[in-house]
Amino acid sequence: MMTQVPEIALVDDASALHQIVLTGLRGFNRTLFAGHPPGRDLSIAIRNPDSDEPVGGLCGRMNGGWLDIELIFVPEAFRGRGLATRLIAMAEEEARAQGCHSAWIDTLNPKALTLYQKLGYELFGELKDYPVGGSRFFLQKKLGSAA
């Protein structure tokens, strides 16, 4: 047990700290989700056809019956080919297979907002002036059962 008061300080390189906080938070969250399957990460890569190296993709997390699409990125050179739609469909399919009933995503991009709505996501929140003059949109979708 710590008896001294801990120091709080800003750090320049947050990579190690990020992992410590994430590990601690996930450990705590397991106590809240007791009786539910453990959360698991989901990653889908877009690979450069010339090098097979990842150049974009989707990263998310399945937990508590929900798919959280945390990050999605399609490089400029590959946009307009339906890749974001395919990434989301693959993520939703895997989430259903893992027992998720719903998904959520957020975006700052008005074009992405329109796409997500076309894919059946419904707006449930807006953080205005994030960034100043813009908004951050939060959307959700019921996934239904696995086929």
matplotlib code that plots the C-alpha trace (Angstrom):
import matplotlib.pyplot as plt

x = [0.0, 1.3, 1.8, 3.2, 1.2, 1.9, 3.3, 1.2, 3.0, 2.6, 4.6, 5.9, 5.8, 2.5, 2.9, 4.0, 1.6, -1.2, -0.6, -0.5, -3.8, -5.5, -4.4, -5.6, -8.9, -9.6, -8.9, -11.4, -14.0, -13.8, -15.4, -18.3, -18.8, -18.6, -20.7, -20.3, -17.8, -14.4, -13.9, -11.8, -10.1, -11.0, -8.6, -9.2, -6.4, -6.4, -3.2, -1.3, -1.7, 2.0, 3.7, 1.0, 1.8, -1.1, -1.9, -5.2, -8.2, -10.5, -9.7, -12.5, -13.4, -16.3, -17.4, -20.7, -22.6, -21.4, -19.0, -17.1, -15.6, -12.8, -10.8, -11.3, -9.0, -8.9, -5.9, -6.7, -5.5, -8.0, -11.1, -14.2, -13.9, -16.3, -13.6, -15.0, -18.4, -16.6, -14.6, -17.7, -19.6, -16.8, -16.6, -20.4, -20.3, -17.6, -19.3, -22.6, -20.6, -19.2, -22.6, -22.8, -26.2, -25.3, -22.4, -21.4, -19.0, -18.1, -16.8, -15.8, -16.2, -19.5, -18.9, -18.4, -21.5, -23.5, -22.0, -22.6, -26.2, -26.6, -25.3, -28.1, -26.4, -28.6, -27.3, -27.6, -25.4, -23.5, -20.6, -20.8, -17.8, -15.4, -13.4, -14.6, -17.0, -17.5, -19.1, -18.3, -21.1, -22.0, -24.0, -25.3, -26.9, -28.7, -26.9, -29.5, -28.5, -25.8, -26.9]
y = [0.0, 3.4, 5.8, 8.8, 11.1, 10.3, 12.9, 14.0, 15.3, 15.9, 13.6, 14.2, 10.6, 9.0, 5.6, 3.7, 5.6, 4.9, 1.1, 1.4, 3.3, 1.0, -2.1, -0.7, 0.5, -2.8, -4.6, -2.5, -2.8, -6.6, -6.2, -4.3, -6.9, -9.9, -12.7, -11.4, -12.8, -11.0, -8.0, -8.5, -6.3, -6.3, -5.3, -5.4, -4.2, -2.6, -3.8, -2.1, -4.3, -3.7, -4.4, -6.3, -3.8, -2.4, 1.2, 1.7, -0.2, -0.5, -1.0, -1.6, -3.5, -5.8, -5.7, -6.0, -7.0, -3.9, -3.3, 0.0, 1.0, 3.1, 4.0, 3.7, 5.1, 4.7, 6.3, 9.0, 6.9, 4.1, 6.3, 6.1, 2.3, 1.2, 0.1, 1.8, 0.1, -3.2, -2.7, -1.8, -4.8, -7.1, -5.7, -6.0, -9.6, -10.5, -8.7, -10.6, -13.9, -12.9, -12.2, -8.4, -7.0, -3.4, -1.2, 2.4, 4.8, 8.5, 10.9, 14.5, 14.1, 15.2, 12.8, 9.9, 10.9, 10.6, 7.2, 5.8, 6.9, 5.2, 2.1, 2.2, 4.0, 6.5, 9.7, 9.6, 12.5, 15.5, 17.3, 20.8, 23.0, 20.0, 21.3, 24.9, 25.5, 21.7, 18.8, 15.3, 12.9, 9.7, 7.0, 3.6, 0.6, -2.6, -5.5, -8.2, -11.9, -13.7, -15.3]
z = [0.0, -1.0, 2.0, 0.1, -2.0, -5.7, -8.1, -11.0, -14.1, -17.8, -20.1, -23.6, -24.8, -23.8, -25.5, -22.4, -20.2, -22.6, -22.2, -18.4, -18.3, -20.9, -19.0, -15.7, -17.1, -18.9, -15.6, -13.8, -16.5, -16.3, -12.8, -14.3, -17.0, -14.7, -16.2, -19.8, -22.3, -22.1, -24.4, -27.5, -30.0, -33.7, -36.4, -40.2, -42.5, -45.9, -47.6, -50.3, -53.4, -54.4, -51.1, -49.0, -46.2, -44.1, -45.2, -43.4, -42.0, -39.0, -35.3, -32.8, -29.6, -28.8, -25.2, -23.4, -26.5, -28.4, -31.2, -30.8, -34.1, -32.6, -35.7, -39.4, -42.1, -45.9, -47.6, -50.1, -53.0, -52.2, -51.4, -53.5, -54.0, -51.2, -48.9, -45.8, -46.4, -46.8, -43.6, -41.6, -43.0, -42.1, -38.6, -38.1, -39.4, -36.9, -34.1, -34.8, -34.8, -31.4, -30.0, -30.3, -30.7, -31.6, -32.8, -32.3, -34.1, -33.9, -36.5, -37.1, -40.9, -42.4, -45.4, -43.1, -41.1, -44.3, -45.2, -41.7, -41.9, -45.3, -43.6, -41.0, -38.2, -36.3, -34.7, -30.9, -29.9, -31.1, -29.4, -30.9, -31.4, -31.5, -33.2, -32.9, -35.7, -36.3, -34.5, -33.4, -34.1, -32.3, -34.1, -33.2, -35.0, -34.0, -35.6, -35.3, -35.1, -37.0, -40.3]

ax = plt.figure().add_subplot(projection="3d")
ax.plot(x, y, z, "-o")
ax.set_aspect("equal")
plt.show()
